[in-house]
Amino acid sequence: MQPLSNVLIAHPELALFLALAIGYLIGKLRFRSFTLGSVTGCLIAGVLIGQTGVVISADVKQAFFLLFLFAIGYRTGPQFFQSLTADALPQIAVTVTFCVVALAIVLVSSVLFGLDVGTAAGLLAGGATESATVGVAIDTFQKTGAEEAVRRAFEANVATAFAVSYLVGVISAIVMLSQVAPRLLRRPLTEACAELESKLNAPSDGQTTGQSARRAVEARAFRINERWVGMTVADAERKIPPDVKAFVGQVRRGDEIIMATPNLKLEEGDVVSIAGLRGYIVEHAKDIGEEVDDKDLLDVPVDIADIVVSRREIAGKTIFELNRLPAARTVFLRRFSRSGAEMPVYGGLKVERGDVLTMVGTPKHIADAAAVLGYVDRPTTETDMVYVGVFIFLGGLMGIPALRLGALELGLGVAVGTLVGGLIAGWLRSRVRYFGFVPAATL
């Protein structure tokens, strides 16, 4: 290993990428349903490669660390600020309790086992899986004016203790949430999940049967039977059950193709295109009429677009309620995303500002739905680096001021300030999505 150590010491930039390669490889290893993940894998790889004696510039480490914290804040910003309500007081109380207990445990452990301050700080950061604590500890120690050798030893102890205890912290959290906590509450996790699913999918004023709001759709053409003659499009669509979505898109009358409107009366010989849930259309095809293959009638451009919820009057409404809006008649919900994470779609799920609803429909119908909900956000792979740089800089500035109480200095620190900057950037992006885009892969 000595030749490899010599290469890495001479070229520490190569050590960085070797750590990434090994770390992501370790993170993919699977034991049944458990994987370490890329963060833990890279921590382990970094500790192993660090034994070669390679030294990475402190500025490089700090720069990447700030990017890491910004990404965490950016991703969770919308949810963080939306949770600052009276409903979140129990969760806030749990958070405060956790912080106090975690700090107390580390203080007691330091006394019992004689841990140095660097190892104690790393234990707190890793055990709580709170990466920002590493930056706060290092920033604080640098202000003590310690000698370079002492400072390096402190940083090494923080990093080592953090890497080792982070793995234990992740495993402990998984075991606690999935196994221990349900037993303490004397309630199986599957039972609680089933109750939540039932609550989110419960019928609302007879509007639904509680089925999923997301279903497969298709369009088919039918020559209407006598029962439809004389009806308006609205009359025909009112016969569709409330838990099913289907609508008349276009009507062929002779050689003319007419865009269907609610007040359009259907006549004998009309051929209609119906878009809706596949199961419903197949089941009721004979009631509609004779199915025909009308290429021109069905040749309608279909758009798939991400609509960002930005209107205040829409926030807080459930999928059930949105489904009753006139603009919902001709579009279908394909995916629901919040803070970059796809969520299961249930009718009782509340929509918040910044949520992204992926809709399927014609360009006109998509535009109508976007006008009600917010606006269309076209996908791009370009990162707004101006936005990223500004908020990391401003966040870092927020963390510099500190309140001095004798020898005690109370402040956020650059690391936590950057995290706060990321939270604000992510929240602002959820409100105004014309700028500040950072792709999920980049995060």
N, C-alpha and C positions, 0 to 999 in steps of 0.2 A: 504493500500500500504506500510505501514511501515515495515512489515516483509520482503517484497520483497526488499525494499530499504536497509535494514540491510544486507541481503544476498549479494546484488550487491556491497555494499561498502566493505564488508569483502572479496569478491571474484571478483575483477574487471574483471578478465579474462572471467567470465561468462557474464558480461555485454556486452562485445565485441560481443559475439556470439548471444546474445539476440537482440542486435541492428541489426546484419546482418539478423536474421530471420524476425524481424518486418519490417526492411527496404525493403527487397526483396518482402515481402507480400504487402507493400504499393505500391511498384513500379509496381506490376502487376495489381493494380486496374485500371479499364478502364472506362472512360466517353466518350461514343461514340467511336471516333477513337483516343482519346488522352489518353496516359498513362504517369505517372510520370517517370518511369524508375528506375532502381536499385540505381543509384547514388543519385538522389534526395530523394528516399525513405529512404536510409540509413542515409542521412543527417538529415532528419526529425526525424527518430528514435533515432539518436544520441542526438539530442537536447532534445527530450522528456526524454530519460533515464538519460541524464546528470542532469536533475532537481532533481534526487534522491540524488545527492551529491557524486556519485561515481567518483573516480579519476583514470584515466588510465595513466600508466607511459608515460612520454614524449618520452622516447626512443622507446617504442612500437608504439606510434602514428607516430613518425618520420619514423620508419622503413617501416610501411605499406604505408605511404604517398609516400615514395620514390619508392616503388614497383608500386604504382598507376601511378606515373609520368613516370617511365620507360616503363610501358605497353602502355601508350598513345604515347610516342615517338617511340617505337618499331613498333607499328601498322602503324603509319603515316610516318615513316622515308623515305621509297622509294618515296612517292609522294612529300614529302617536298623538297628533293634535286632535283627531276626531274622538279619541278616548278620554280627553280631558273634560269630562262631564260628570254630573252627579252619579250617573249609573256606574262609573268606573271607580268610585270611591273604595269599594271592597278590594278591587285589584291593586289600587294604589297602596292600600293598607298592607296587603300581602307583600308588595314590593319593598316598602319601607322596613317591614319586619324582617324580610330576607336580608336586606343590606346590613341591618344592625346585628342580626345573629351571625352572619358570615364574618363580619369584622371582629365580633367578640370571640368566635371560635379561633380565628387566626391569632389574635392577641394571646389567648390562653395557650394555644399550641406553641407559640414562640417562647413563652416562659417555660413551659414544661420540657420542651425539647431543645432549648437554647438556640433557636434559629436566629441567624443574622437577619438584618433588616431587609436585605435584598431578597433572600429566600422567602421571607414572610410576605413581601409584596407580591412575588411571583405566585406564591401559594394562594393568596387572596384572589388574584386575577384569574388563575387557572381553575381553582375550585369553583368559583362563581361563573366561569366561562365568560368573563367580562374583560375583553381585550383592552379597552380604554384605560384600565387600571395600570397596565404596563407603562403607557405613555405618561400618565400622571406621576407615577413613582419615579421614573427616570427624570422627568422635568424638575420634580421637587428636589431630588438628590443633587442635581447639577447646581442648584442655587445655594448649596451648603458650602461651596468653595473647596471641596475635597480635592486631593491630588489626583492626577490623571490615572495612576495605577489603581488607586482605591475606587475611582469612579468606574473604571473598566471592570473591576472585580464585582462591583455592585450590579452593573448592567448584565454581566454574565450570569450571576446568581438569579437575578429576576427572570431572565430568559429561560434558564434551565428549569427552574421551579415551575414556571408558567407552562412550559411544554409538557412536563411530566404530569402535573396536576390537572391540566386541561383535559387530557384523555380520561382521567378518573372522573372529572367533573361532568363530562358529557355522558359517560356511561351511568353515573349516579343519577343524573337528571332523567335519563331514559327509564331506568329501573324505578325511580321514585314515581314518575308520572304514570307509567303503565302498569306497575305492579303494587307498590306500597300504598300510594295515595288512595286508590279505589278500595283497598282493604281497610284502611283507616276510616273511610267513609261508609264502609260496609255496603258497598254497591258495585256491582261489576261494571267495568268500563263500557262493555257492549250494550248494557241496559241503558246507561246514560246517553250513549250515542244514539241509540234507537229512539229514545224519548225526544232528543233534540231534532232528529230527522222528522219525527212525527209532528213536532211543533212547527217546524219550518214548512212542512208540506200539508198543514191542516187546511181543510176547506174554509173558504171565507164567504159567508153569506150565500152559500149554495153556488158560488161561482165555479168551484172546481171540485174534482173528486180526490184531490190530493196527489195527483200524478205529477211526475217531473215536468218542469217547465221547458225542458229542452228535449226535442224530439226530431226524428228524421223526417224530411219533407221531400215532396216531389210535385211536379205539375203534370196533369193529364187533360185530354180534351174529350168532351162528350157532346153528342147531339141530344138536347134536352127532351124529356118525355112530356106528356100532356100536363102533368101536375105542375110543371114549372111555368107553363104558358100564362102570361098575364101578371106574373109576380114581378116585383122589382128585385134588383140585386140584393137590396137590404132585407127584403122579406125572405128571400131564399137563404141568406146567410144567417138569419135569426133562427132557422131550424137546426142549425149546427149546435150540438151540445156545448155547454159553457166550458168544459174541460178540454175541448178540441179547438184547434185553430185551422181554419180553411177559408178561402175567399175566392171569388170570381175575379179573374185577372182581365181577360179580354173576351169579346164576343164577336163571332163571325156571323154576319147577316148578309147572306148572298155572297157577293165578292168583296164585301167591305168588312174590315176588321175594326171594331170599336173598342176603345178603352172603357172598361166597366166602371160605372159610378153607382153609388147607393140608390139613386133614383131612376136608373135605367130600367125600363120594362122589357121583360123577355118575351119574344114572339116565337110562334111555331116555326120550326126549322132552324132556330139559332143553334150554333155550336159554341160552347163555352169552354174556356180553359180554367181549370180549378187547381189552385196550388194549396197544399196543406199536408197534414200528417199522413204518411203513407198508409198506415194501418186503417185509418178512418176512410180514406178514399177507396181503398180496395174493398172494404166491407160494405160500403154504400154505393158502389159503382152502378149497380142495377137500378137503384132508386133514382139516380141522376139521369140516366139515359144510356144510349148506345155509345160505347167508346169508339173514337175515331182517331186515325193518325193524321193530324193536321199540323204539318211541319211549320207552316207560316204562322199559325196561331200560337204555337208553343215556342217559336223562335223569338224569345224575349231576352234581352241582355240582363244578366243577373250580377249583382255586385255583392262582395263580401267586405264589410267595412267595420273598423273599430270606432264606436261612438263613445266619446268621453262625457260622462255625466258632470255637468258644470252648473246647471240651473238650481238655484236654491230651493225652488218649490218642488223639485223632484226628489231631493235628498230626503231620506227617511221613509220613502214609500217602498212597499214590497213589490216583488215581481207580479204578484196577483193584481195589485192595484195598477201597475203600469200596463198590464195586459188589457185593462178596460179602456185605455186611452184610444181615441180614434186612430191615431197614427200607428198604433200597434197592430191594427187590422191586417196590414199587408207586409209585415216583416216578421222574421223568425229569429229567435235568439239562438245563436250557435255556441257562444262561449261567454263566460263571465270572469273577469280578472280584477284583482284588487292588489295594488302595490306590486305588480308584476307576477303575482301568483294566481294560477287558475283555481277557481273555487267551484265546488259542486253547486248546481243550480236547483234551488227549491223555490216554490212559489212564495213562501213566507219570508224569504231572504230580503233584508232591507238594503236598498241601494244608497250609497253615499257619494258625495261629490268626489270626483277623481276616479271612480270606478270606470272600467272599460267594458262596454257591452259589444261583443262582436255580432253584428246583424247580417242577415241574408235577405236580399230583396232586390227589386229593380232600382236603378240609380235614383229615380224620382222618389220612390217610397223610402229609400235610405235617407235621402235629403229631408223628407218630411219628418221622419223619426228624429233625425239629428237636430232639427229646429226645435223640437219639443224637449229633448233630453240635454243637449249641449252642442257638441260639434264633432265632425268627423276628424279622426286623427290618422293620417296616412302613414304606414310604416316606413321607417328608414333605418339604415345601419350607421348613420353618421352621429358621432358623439359631439355635443355642444361643449367643446373644451373651454370656450370663454366662460360659460356658466359654471363649469366644474372648477376652473381656476379661481374665479372670483369668490365663490362660496367657501372654498378651502382657505383662501387668504383671509376673508372676513371672519370666518369661524375661528381661525387661529388667533386673530386679533382679539376676538371676544374672550378667549381663554387667558390672555396675558394679564389683565388687571387682577389684583388680589387684595384681599383685606388682611392687614397685619394686626395680630393681637399678640404683642410681645414677640416671642420666638415662633409663634404659630402663624402660618400664612394660609388663608382660605381663598381658594380660587378654582376656576375650572381647569386651567392648564391648557396648553395648545392642543393636546390630544382630544380632550372632551369638548373644547371649543370647536374643533373641526367636526366632531360628531354632531354637535348642535347645528353647525352650518349645513351639514348634510341633511339633517331633519327638516330644516327650514327650506332647503333647496327642493327636497322631495315633496314637501307639502305645497310649495308654490307651484311646482310643476303640475301637481294634481289639479290646481285651480286654473292655471293658464298654461295650456300645453302648446302654445305657439313657439316656444323656445325651451331650452334646458333639457333636451332629450338625451338620455343615456341608455343605450340598448341593454337588455338583460344580460347578454353575453359579456358585455364590458363590465357590468357590475360584478 
